[in-house]
Every structure is written in structure tokens, then in C-alpha cells.
Amino acid sequence: MRMKKVLAFLLAGAMALSVAACGQTNEESKKNESGASAQESKEEEAKSEESKNEEPKEVPTLTWLVPGDSQQDIASVMEKVNEIAVEEIGAKIDIQFIEGSSFAERMKMNMAAGLDYDLCFTGYCNSYANAIRNEALLDITDYIENDPELKAALPDYAWEAAEYQGRIYGAPNVQGFARENALVIDKEMADKYGLNVDEITCTEDMESFLAAVKEGNEDDYFIWRTDFGVTMFTSDNWVETTGYSMVARETDGKYTVMPRQEVLEWQEAVQTIHEWYKAGYIRNDVLSAGDDSAEWNAGKYIVGSISYKPGDEARFQTSWGKEVVIAHIQEPLMTTSEALATLISVGADTKYPDEAVAFIKLVNTNTEVYNLICYGIEGKHYNLNEEGKVVKVADSGYNPGANWEFGNTFNALLLEGESEETAEITKEMNLSAKESPTLGFSFNRTAVETEYANVNAVVQEYNYLNTGAVDPEEYMEEFNQKLKDAGQDKIIAEYQRQLDEFLGQ
């Protein structure tokens, strides 16, 4: 009994001590928590004060230089584009259009002066190979290899076409890579003068139609546009360099390089063009007219030469505001110059290489961004018809009309009248076109830079031979002599050496 009382006493004492201890712990805990809470509050206040004093993170603006006419309402378009770009890549984009006729020269000056630009158009009017040799473009090979999404944005054949000595310096704007010389013709005029395009197999077949139009006194129009010069008269395999063309002719399995003015077909072509000029088929002010893009885009020409792409019928109908027909005068041919006609490259001196490459991926994968740049804002610059196709708004202030400058054209909304099958037809054309034997060849002119510059200057001086405005027989001997004096033979020898090595002949 006594033992029970002792145990009860001890148990009661232990419980009392425990309660006292718990009470002390809770009280101290409250004090500690209060102190910690006060400390945390002070730290948060300090952080808040620091963040007030921090500079907001600057969003860089990437300058993108492209050929084309300035767009009056580009600001509203870029505002929409940049809402997405800032979120996706942490940068804004500033597209700057430079008149097409002066783009190549402006870019040459920019590169020589080391001026900053983050992105630029390279290709037919800003030679990709030359820009690489001038160390003006960023090597983006590692970016592509390390980013599966970027690599998958373009088909393998596009990346392969862009390789220069095993490295890549630009993303080709995927479109029809096969060249097919063709003629685009005002359908109303074709119908009026009985032209059957299925009977046109070569450029010379157009002569009776041109004569009929001239006889009809269509004074509001220019009849024939010599945009491609005399190359439309021959199906020779042209090996191109900027400003100067040579043809590699095949004889007994060997390709021999020669300057184009020594090719009989070229000589006959410039003479034909001159006869057409005298007959009044070519505008009489062709030498002084300069850049006639405005008249061309407004449909002021009845006939013009083009490198045909599937869907051109709808594109020209939209641009010209009237129906057109196409005369196909050459089978599709896959050439280096066509595959590398339009690319987006990153400037070698950009301060934002990561963002610039990220934008190339964005514009090739985000269809909203791409179509904004191509067509502008829906409801303002264009509307969608019941088929979901683009109907442009006249005089909207934004109509670059150059989807091929901005990215993968297979991502573009279709224009009114454009076939749903356009993209598939184009892809098939790329895969099935005959390959030029010089596909992938790019002439390295380092060993003949001086001669090349001198020859190119002579070619530019005598460029009027392509217009038809002068009698070529009066100038051809003089032209040929000046080319030889400028070092043409040395260029041909170097060209032949490189081509032999490329072809293994």
C-alpha cells in the first residue's frame, strides 16, 4: 500500500515536471518563432528594397536586314511579333527592309565596315559563299547539331545544301529548290490574242504573240520584261558566280568551263533581244528605267520571265490583281544557285548569337510568327475567306509579298486561289527534279580575287547587252577584249581546276 503511494507520488511529480518543461518549451518556442519571424521580415524587406534598386533586365533587339520595299505599317506587325518573340526567345526583332536593287551593295559595305547586324538575308542578292569567305557570317553548325528541334525544322536536304566546306552559316528558306524557267503572262491578253501556252516550248515561240500585242496598241502596259536577261533563251547548265556567269558544257563525259558570251546560244539570244527591242516589244526607256519592281508588282507587264514555283498562278493573281497563265519552257533542274538563293544568316559580330539562332528556329517552327511577318495582322492587312485562305486588304500598309525571304514557305497560309496541294507538289518537285552535275559546287575565288573584281566591273559596264537596247554586234569584240584584259582567262583556268577536282574528271 505504501509502495503504491510512493509510486503515485513519483508519477505525479514527473507529470508536474513534464508539464512545467512543456510550458517552458512552448514559451521559448514562441519567443524563438517570434524572433525568427521578425528576422525573416527584416530580410524580406531588405530584399524588396534591393529589388527596387535593381535595373530591369534589358531585352535585346535583333536587327534583321532583308531586301524589299519599306512597309508603312510595319510597326504594328512587329509589335505583335515581339509579343511572342520576347516570351519565347527573350529578344525583340527589328526587320529593316533595304531596296532590292541596292541590297547587295549595302551588305557589301556593311560587311567591309564591320557594322553590327544580327540577322541578314543571304542568297541571290547577297552571295552566301562570298559572305562566308569575308568572315561576315556566324558558323551555326554546332547550334544545329545540339538542338534537335532546330535541326528538325528544315529537311535534311536543305541543311546539306547550306554546307560550305562542311560547316553551315545559314538556314535555307525552304521552298521550291528546283529551277524551272517559265513565262508568266496576263491571261486576259493571252485570251484576247489567242495565245495557247501549251504550244510554247521555248522563249522564241512568244514572238508572234508579242507582235500581236504591239499591233493592238496596249499603251497602258509594258510588253516584255527582260528580268532574267538572255538566260531564258537557253537550257545550258549555268555555273553561277555573283555578277558573272560561265557555262560548263559536257562533251564526251567531260565538263569544260567557258564564259557565257562565247556560247553560240547566248550570242543568238542577245541578238534576238535586240530585234525585239527594235520591234517595240521591250520598253524604250529600259536603259534608264532602273528598278522596275513597282511596275512589275502592279501588273504593268504583259509577259515576264520567272523561275517557276508551284502556286505562282495564285501568287501573281494576288500581286497583279488579275489572272495569269504560265508557259513552262524548261524541265525542273536542281542547282546550287537555286538551293542557296534565299537563306537567313547570323552576323558574325552579333552580340546576341544565342538569341539570333533561337529566332531562326522560332520563325521556322512557329507558324503564327512566320505568317505575321509574311502577311501582317488578320483583319487589318488581310482576311481569311471561307476556305481559310488569305485575301489581302488593298493599301493596308503591309504587303511585303516575299514569303521566301522569311522562313519555311511550307508553313505559310495559302493565298486565295492557291491549291491545297501546293506544298506537296513543291516537295515532290524538289525530290524528283533532275540534279545539275555541278550541284553542291561553289567556286572559291580567293586565288583570283583581283581578276574577278576587274572582270565583274567589265560585265557590269556592258550589262546593257542583256537589255536589247543596243546592237550587240557593235560592242561584242570590244566587250570580249576588255574581259581578256581584265584577267578572264586566269579565272577560267582556276574555275576549271576546281570543277575538275569537284567532279573527279
C-alpha positions as CSV (number, residue, x, y, z in Angstrom):
1,M,0.0,0.0,0.0
2,R,2.8,2.3,0.9
3,M,4.6,1.4,-2.3
4,K,1.6,2.4,-4.3
5,K,1.5,5.8,-2.6
6,V,5.2,6.3,-3.3
7,L,4.7,5.4,-7.0
8,A,1.7,7.6,-7.2
9,F,3.7,10.5,-5.7
10,L,6.6,10.0,-8.1
11,L,4.3,9.7,-11.1
12,A,2.5,12.9,-10.1
13,G,5.9,14.7,-9.6
14,A,7.1,13.5,-13.0
15,M,4.0,14.7,-14.7
16,A,4.3,18.1,-13.0
17,L,7.9,18.4,-14.1
18,S,6.8,17.4,-17.6
19,V,4.1,19.9,-17.8
20,A,6.4,22.6,-16.5
21,A,9.0,21.6,-19.0
22,C,6.5,21.6,-21.8
23,G,5.2,25.0,-20.8
24,Q,8.8,26.4,-20.8
25,T,9.5,24.9,-24.2
26,N,6.3,26.3,-25.8
27,E,7.0,29.7,-24.3
28,E,10.6,29.7,-25.6
29,S,9.4,28.3,-28.9
30,K,7.0,31.2,-29.2
31,K,9.8,33.6,-28.4
32,N,12.1,31.9,-30.9
33,E,9.4,31.8,-33.6
34,S,8.7,35.5,-33.0
35,G,12.3,36.4,-33.2
36,A,12.8,34.3,-36.4
37,S,9.7,35.8,-37.9
38,A,11.0,39.3,-37.2
39,Q,14.3,38.4,-38.7
40,E,12.7,36.9,-41.8
41,S,10.6,40.0,-42.1
42,K,13.6,42.2,-42.0
43,E,15.4,40.1,-44.6
44,E,12.3,40.2,-46.9
45,E,12.2,44.0,-46.5
46,A,15.9,44.2,-47.3
47,K,15.4,42.0,-50.4
48,S,12.4,44.1,-51.5
49,E,14.4,47.2,-51.2
50,E,17.3,45.7,-53.2
51,S,14.9,44.6,-55.9
52,K,13.6,48.2,-56.2
53,N,17.1,49.4,-56.8
54,E,17.9,46.6,-59.4
55,E,17.9,47.6,-63.1
56,P,15.2,45.7,-65.0
57,K,16.7,43.0,-67.3
58,E,17.2,44.5,-70.7
59,V,15.5,42.8,-73.7
60,P,17.8,43.0,-76.7
61,T,16.5,43.9,-80.1
62,L,17.8,41.9,-83.1
63,T,18.3,43.8,-86.3
64,W,17.3,41.7,-89.4
65,L,18.3,43.1,-92.8
66,V,16.2,42.0,-95.8
67,P,15.8,43.2,-99.4
68,G,12.5,44.8,-100.3
69,D,10.3,47.9,-100.2
70,S,9.7,49.6,-96.9
71,Q,6.4,48.8,-95.3
72,Q,4.3,51.7,-94.0
73,D,2.6,49.8,-91.2
74,I,5.5,47.5,-90.1
75,A,5.4,48.9,-86.5
76,S,2.1,47.3,-85.7
77,V,3.2,44.0,-87.2
78,M,6.4,43.9,-85.3
79,E,4.6,44.7,-82.1
80,K,2.6,41.5,-82.5
81,V,5.6,39.5,-83.5
82,N,7.6,40.8,-80.5
83,E,4.9,39.8,-78.0
84,I,5.7,36.3,-79.0
85,A,9.4,36.7,-79.5
86,V,10.1,38.2,-76.1
87,E,8.2,35.4,-74.4
88,E,9.8,32.6,-76.5
89,I,13.4,33.8,-77.0
90,G,13.9,36.8,-74.7
91,A,14.5,39.2,-77.6
92,K,12.7,41.6,-80.0
93,I,13.1,41.7,-83.7
94,D,13.5,44.8,-85.9
95,I,13.1,44.0,-89.6
96,Q,14.8,46.6,-91.8
97,F,13.9,46.5,-95.5
98,I,16.5,47.7,-97.9
99,E,15.6,48.3,-101.6
100,G,16.3,45.1,-103.5
101,S,18.4,46.8,-106.3
102,S,20.8,48.2,-103.7
103,F,20.8,45.4,-101.1
104,A,23.9,43.6,-102.3
105,E,26.0,46.7,-102.4
106,R,24.7,47.8,-99.0
107,M,25.5,44.5,-97.4
108,K,29.0,44.5,-99.0
109,M,29.6,47.9,-97.4
110,N,28.2,46.7,-94.0
111,M,30.5,43.7,-94.1
112,A,33.6,45.6,-95.0
113,A,32.9,48.2,-92.3
114,G,32.2,45.5,-89.7
115,L,28.8,47.1,-88.9
116,D,26.6,45.3,-86.5
117,Y,23.6,43.3,-87.7
118,D,22.2,40.3,-86.0
119,L,20.4,38.6,-88.9
120,C,20.6,39.1,-92.6
121,F,19.3,37.8,-95.9
122,T,21.9,35.9,-97.9
123,G,21.5,34.3,-101.3
124,Y,20.8,35.6,-104.8
125,C,21.4,39.3,-104.0
126,N,23.9,38.8,-101.1
127,S,26.1,35.9,-102.0
128,Y,26.1,33.3,-99.3
129,A,29.5,31.9,-100.3
130,N,31.1,35.4,-100.6
131,A,29.8,36.4,-97.2
132,I,31.3,33.3,-95.6
133,R,34.6,34.0,-97.3
134,N,34.5,37.5,-96.0
135,E,34.0,36.1,-92.5
136,A,30.8,38.1,-92.2
137,L,28.5,35.2,-91.0
138,L,28.4,33.1,-87.9
139,D,29.1,29.4,-88.1
140,I,25.8,27.9,-86.7
141,T,26.8,24.2,-87.2
142,D,27.1,23.4,-83.5
143,Y,23.8,25.1,-82.7
144,I,22.1,22.9,-85.2
145,E,23.7,19.7,-84.0
146,N,22.9,20.4,-80.4
147,D,19.3,21.4,-80.9
148,P,17.1,18.6,-82.3
149,E,14.1,20.9,-82.7
150,L,16.1,23.4,-84.8
151,K,17.6,20.6,-86.9
152,A,14.2,19.1,-87.5
153,A,12.7,22.5,-88.5
154,L,14.2,22.0,-92.0
155,P,14.5,18.9,-94.2
156,D,17.9,17.3,-94.4
157,Y,18.4,18.3,-98.0
158,A,18.1,21.9,-97.0
159,W,20.8,21.7,-94.4
160,E,23.0,19.7,-96.8
161,A,22.6,22.4,-99.4
162,A,23.8,25.0,-96.9
163,E,27.1,23.2,-96.1
164,Y,30.2,25.2,-97.1
165,Q,33.4,23.1,-96.6
166,G,31.5,21.0,-94.1
167,R,30.1,23.9,-92.0
168,I,26.7,25.7,-92.0
169,Y,26.3,29.5,-92.0
170,G,22.7,30.0,-92.7
171,A,19.2,28.4,-92.7
172,P,17.8,28.0,-96.2
173,N,14.2,29.3,-96.6
174,V,12.6,26.1,-97.7
175,Q,10.7,26.5,-101.0
176,G,11.0,25.1,-104.5
177,F,14.7,24.4,-104.8
178,A,14.4,23.2,-108.3
179,R,14.8,25.9,-111.1
180,E,12.2,25.8,-113.8
181,N,12.4,28.7,-116.2
182,A,8.9,29.8,-117.2
183,L,7.0,32.8,-118.5
184,V,4.1,34.4,-116.6
185,I,1.5,36.0,-118.9
186,D,-1.5,38.2,-118.4
187,K,-4.4,35.8,-119.0
188,E,-6.7,38.5,-120.4
189,M,-4.2,39.4,-123.0
190,A,-3.4,35.7,-123.8
191,D,-7.1,35.1,-124.4
192,K,-7.5,38.3,-126.4
193,Y,-4.7,37.5,-128.8
194,G,-5.2,33.7,-129.0
195,L,-2.1,32.5,-127.1
196,N,-2.1,28.8,-126.2
197,V,0.6,28.4,-123.6
198,D,0.7,24.6,-124.1
199,E,2.2,25.4,-127.5
200,I,5.0,27.5,-126.1
201,T,8.1,25.3,-125.8
202,C,10.8,28.0,-125.8
203,T,11.0,31.8,-125.4
204,E,11.3,32.4,-129.2
205,D,7.8,30.9,-129.6
206,M,6.4,34.1,-128.0
207,E,7.3,36.4,-130.9
208,S,4.0,36.2,-132.8
209,F,2.1,36.9,-129.6
210,L,4.3,39.9,-128.8
211,A,3.8,41.2,-132.3
212,A,0.0,40.9,-132.0
213,V,0.0,42.8,-128.7
214,K,2.2,45.5,-130.1
215,E,-0.2,45.8,-133.1
216,G,-3.1,46.1,-130.6
217,N,-1.5,49.3,-129.1
218,E,-1.8,48.2,-125.5
219,D,-0.3,51.5,-124.4
220,D,-1.0,51.1,-120.7
221,Y,1.3,48.1,-120.5
222,F,5.0,47.2,-121.0
223,I,5.0,44.1,-123.1
224,W,8.2,42.1,-122.3
225,R,10.3,42.3,-119.2
226,T,13.9,41.2,-119.6
227,D,14.4,40.5,-115.9
228,F,16.3,37.2,-116.5
229,G,18.1,38.7,-119.5
230,V,19.1,36.1,-122.1
231,T,19.3,33.1,-119.8
232,M,15.7,32.4,-120.8
233,F,16.8,31.5,-124.3
234,T,19.0,28.6,-123.4
235,S,18.8,25.4,-121.3
236,D,22.5,25.3,-120.8
237,N,23.9,24.2,-117.5
238,W,24.9,27.5,-116.0
239,V,27.6,27.6,-113.3
240,E,26.9,30.9,-111.4
241,T,29.1,33.3,-109.6
242,T,27.9,36.7,-108.5
243,G,27.7,39.1,-111.4
244,Y,29.5,36.8,-113.8
245,S,28.2,33.6,-115.4
246,M,30.0,30.7,-117.1
247,V,28.6,27.6,-118.6
248,A,30.0,24.1,-118.1
249,R,29.4,22.3,-121.4
250,E,29.5,18.5,-121.5
251,T,31.5,16.8,-124.3
252,D,32.3,13.1,-124.2
253,G,31.6,12.9,-120.4
254,K,33.9,15.9,-119.5
255,Y,32.6,19.4,-118.5
256,T,34.5,22.3,-119.9
257,V,34.1,25.8,-118.5
258,M,33.7,28.7,-120.8
259,P,32.4,32.3,-120.5
260,R,28.8,32.7,-121.5
261,Q,29.5,35.3,-124.2
262,E,31.4,32.6,-126.2
263,V,28.4,30.3,-126.2
264,L,26.6,30.4,-129.6
265,E,23.1,30.3,-128.0
266,W,24.0,33.4,-125.9
267,Q,25.2,35.3,-128.9
268,E,22.0,34.4,-130.8
269,A,19.9,35.3,-127.7
270,V,21.3,38.9,-127.3
271,Q,20.7,39.5,-131.0
272,T,17.1,38.3,-130.6
273,I,16.5,40.6,-127.7
274,H,17.8,43.5,-129.7
275,E,15.4,42.7,-132.6
276,W,12.6,42.6,-130.1
277,Y,13.7,46.0,-128.7
278,K,13.6,47.5,-132.2
279,A,10.2,46.0,-132.8
280,G,8.9,47.7,-129.7
281,Y,8.3,44.7,-127.5
282,I,10.7,46.0,-124.8
283,R,10.1,49.4,-123.2
284,N,12.1,52.1,-125.0
285,D,13.4,53.5,-121.7
286,V,14.8,50.2,-120.5
287,L,18.3,51.6,-120.0
288,S,17.2,54.4,-117.8
289,A,14.2,52.8,-116.1
290,G,16.3,51.3,-113.2
291,D,14.4,49.2,-110.7
292,D,11.0,48.4,-112.3
293,S,9.7,46.3,-109.4
294,A,6.8,48.7,-108.7
295,E,5.5,48.3,-112.3
296,W,6.1,44.6,-112.2
297,N,4.2,44.1,-109.0
298,A,1.4,46.3,-110.2
299,G,0.9,44.0,-113.2
300,K,2.1,46.6,-115.8
301,Y,3.9,44.0,-117.8
302,I,2.1,41.5,-120.0
303,V,4.9,39.0,-120.1
304,G,7.8,38.3,-117.8
305,S,10.3,35.6,-117.1
306,I,10.3,33.8,-113.8
307,S,11.9,30.8,-112.0
308,Y,8.6,28.9,-111.6
309,K,7.4,27.6,-108.2
310,P,4.2,25.7,-107.7
311,G,1.4,28.1,-106.7
312,D,2.8,31.0,-108.7
313,E,-0.5,31.3,-110.6
314,A,-2.3,32.3,-107.3
315,R,0.6,34.5,-106.1
316,F,0.7,36.5,-109.3
317,Q,-3.0,36.8,-109.4
318,T,-2.9,38.3,-105.9
319,S,0.0,40.6,-106.8
320,W,-1.2,41.7,-110.2
321,G,-4.9,41.7,-109.3
322,K,-5.8,39.6,-112.3
323,E,-5.5,36.1,-113.6
324,V,-2.3,34.8,-115.2
325,V,-1.2,31.8,-117.2
326,I,2.2,30.1,-117.1
327,A,4.2,28.8,-120.1
328,H,6.7,26.2,-118.9
329,I,9.8,26.2,-121.1
330,Q,12.2,24.1,-119.1
331,E,12.2,20.9,-117.0
332,P,12.9,21.4,-113.3
333,L,16.6,21.3,-112.5
334,M,18.1,21.2,-109.0
335,T,21.0,23.7,-108.9
336,T,23.3,25.1,-106.2
337,S,22.3,28.7,-107.1
338,E,18.6,27.8,-106.5
339,A,19.1,25.8,-103.3
340,L,21.2,28.7,-101.9
341,A,19.0,31.6,-103.3
342,T,17.4,32.5,-100.1
343,L,18.7,32.0,-96.5
344,I,18.6,33.6,-93.1
345,S,22.1,34.0,-91.7
346,V,23.5,35.4,-88.4
347,G,26.0,38.2,-88.5
348,A,29.5,37.2,-87.3
349,D,29.8,40.2,-85.0
350,T,26.3,39.9,-83.3
351,K,26.3,40.5,-79.6
352,Y,23.4,38.1,-79.3
353,P,24.3,34.9,-81.1
354,D,22.1,32.6,-79.0
355,E,19.0,34.8,-79.4
356,A,19.6,35.2,-83.1
357,V,19.8,31.4,-83.7
358,A,16.8,31.0,-81.4
359,F,14.9,33.4,-83.7
360,I,15.8,31.3,-86.8
361,K,14.3,28.3,-85.0
362,L,11.2,30.4,-84.0
363,V,10.4,31.7,-87.4
364,N,10.8,28.3,-88.9
365,T,8.6,26.5,-86.3
366,N,6.1,29.0,-85.0
367,T,3.6,29.4,-87.8
368,E,1.9,32.4,-86.1
369,V,5.2,34.4,-86.1
370,Y,6.0,33.4,-89.7
371,N,2.6,34.3,-91.1
372,L,2.6,37.6,-89.2
373,I,5.8,38.6,-91.0
374,C,4.5,37.3,-94.3
375,Y,1.0,38.7,-94.3
376,G,0.6,41.1,-91.4
377,I,-2.3,41.2,-89.0
378,E,-5.5,39.3,-89.8
379,G,-8.5,41.7,-90.1
380,K,-6.1,44.6,-90.8
381,H,-3.7,43.6,-93.6
382,Y,-5.6,40.5,-94.8
383,N,-8.7,38.5,-94.2
384,L,-9.4,34.8,-94.4
385,N,-12.1,33.6,-96.8
386,E,-14.5,30.7,-96.1
387,E,-11.7,28.3,-97.1
388,G,-9.3,29.8,-94.7
389,K,-7.1,31.3,-97.4
390,V,-5.5,34.7,-97.4
391,V,-7.3,37.6,-99.1
392,K,-5.1,40.7,-98.8
393,V,-6.5,44.1,-98.0
394,A,-5.7,46.7,-100.6
395,D,-3.5,49.6,-99.5
396,S,-3.2,48.2,-95.9
397,G,0.3,49.5,-95.3
398,Y,1.8,46.0,-95.1
399,N,2.3,43.6,-98.0
400,P,6.0,42.5,-98.5
401,G,4.9,39.7,-100.8
402,A,8.1,37.8,-100.1
403,N,7.3,34.7,-98.0
404,W,10.5,33.1,-99.4
405,E,12.6,35.7,-97.5
406,F,11.3,34.9,-94.0
407,G,11.5,31.1,-93.5
408,N,10.0,27.8,-94.4
409,T,7.4,28.6,-97.1
410,F,5.6,25.3,-96.3
411,N,4.4,27.0,-93.1
412,A,2.6,29.8,-95.0
413,L,-1.1,30.3,-95.1
414,L,-2.4,29.7,-98.6
415,L,-3.4,32.6,-100.8
416,E,-6.9,32.8,-102.3
417,G,-6.9,30.5,-105.4
418,E,-3.8,28.6,-104.3
419,S,-4.2,24.8,-104.3
420,E,-4.2,22.9,-101.1
421,E,-1.7,20.6,-102.7
422,T,0.9,23.3,-103.4
423,A,3.2,22.3,-100.6
424,E,3.2,18.6,-101.5
425,I,3.7,19.4,-105.2
426,T,6.7,21.6,-104.3
427,K,8.2,18.9,-102.1
428,E,7.8,16.4,-104.8
429,M,9.4,18.8,-107.3
430,N,12.4,19.1,-105.0
431,L,12.8,15.4,-104.7
432,S,12.2,14.5,-108.4
433,A,13.9,17.3,-110.2
434,K,17.0,16.4,-112.3
435,E,20.2,17.3,-110.4
436,S,22.7,19.5,-112.1
437,P,26.1,17.8,-112.3
438,T,27.5,20.8,-110.5
439,L,25.1,20.6,-107.6
440,G,27.0,21.4,-104.5
441,F,29.8,23.1,-106.3
442,S,30.8,26.6,-105.1
443,F,33.6,28.4,-106.8
444,N,36.3,29.7,-104.4
445,R,37.6,32.9,-106.0
446,T,40.3,33.6,-103.4
447,A,43.1,32.9,-105.8
448,V,41.7,35.2,-108.5
449,E,40.0,38.0,-106.4
450,T,41.7,40.8,-108.3
451,E,40.9,39.4,-111.7
452,Y,37.3,38.6,-110.6
453,A,36.7,42.2,-109.4
454,N,38.1,43.5,-112.7
455,V,36.1,41.1,-114.8
456,N,32.9,41.8,-112.8
457,A,33.4,45.6,-113.4
458,V,33.6,45.0,-117.1
459,V,30.4,42.8,-117.0
460,Q,28.5,45.5,-115.2
461,E,29.7,48.1,-117.7
462,Y,28.4,46.1,-120.6
463,N,25.2,44.8,-118.8
464,Y,23.1,46.7,-121.3
465,L,23.8,43.9,-123.8
466,N,21.2,41.9,-121.9
467,T,18.5,44.6,-122.3
468,G,18.3,44.7,-126.1
469,A,18.7,48.4,-126.3
470,V,21.9,48.3,-128.2
471,D,23.2,46.2,-131.2
472,P,25.4,43.6,-129.7
473,E,27.5,43.2,-132.9
474,E,28.8,46.8,-132.4
475,Y,30.1,46.0,-128.9
476,M,30.9,42.3,-128.7
477,E,34.5,42.5,-129.9
478,E,35.2,45.3,-127.6
479,F,33.5,43.5,-124.7
480,N,35.5,40.3,-125.2
481,Q,38.8,42.2,-125.4
482,K,38.1,44.0,-122.1
483,L,37.3,40.8,-120.4
484,K,40.5,39.2,-121.5
485,D,42.5,42.3,-120.4
486,A,40.8,42.1,-117.0
487,G,42.0,38.6,-116.4
488,Q,39.2,36.4,-117.7
489,D,41.5,33.5,-118.8
490,K,43.0,33.2,-115.4
491,I,39.5,32.9,-113.8
492,I,38.5,30.2,-116.3
493,A,41.6,28.2,-115.6
494,E,41.0,28.3,-111.8
495,Y,37.3,27.6,-112.3
496,Q,38.2,24.6,-114.5
497,R,40.7,23.3,-111.9
498,Q,38.2,23.5,-109.1
499,L,35.4,21.9,-111.1
500,D,37.7,19.1,-112.3
501,E,38.5,18.4,-108.6
502,F,34.9,18.5,-107.6
503,L,33.7,16.2,-110.4
504,G,36.8,14.0,-110.3
505,Q,37.3,14.3,-114.0
